[in-house]
Amino acid sequence: MMTCFNFESGGKRKSVNKEDVAFMFPSIVEEGEVFITLKTGKQFRAKHVEEFDFDSGYKLIAARTLNL
């Protein structure tokens, strides 16, 4: 199974593999924003974060909106 996060950052939609995420935490300043840092060090200030699970054939199994 593969899991990815889709979100808006800098006015663009982004998608990252969950395995590439080092950590994520909610903003203490802006309601609904999440800070995502990848293992490479790349950082995103994300809004509208969604988590998607896919099976080995890339068929969608589950989708969730994260409310951190």
C-alpha positions, 0 to 999 in steps of 0.5 A: 500500500502507498500513502500520499499527502495532497495539499496547497502550498504557495498557491499550488497543489502539491503531492508527496509520498508519506514515506518522504515526510520527516515530520509535520505539525500544525501552525500555532499562528494560522488555523488550518495550516500545517508545516510539512518537512521532507527528509530532504529538508524541503519545507512546505506551509500547507493548507487543505491537507488530504491523505490518500491510501492506494493499493499496489495497483494504485487503486484508491482505498481511502481518503481523509482530510487532516484536521491537525 
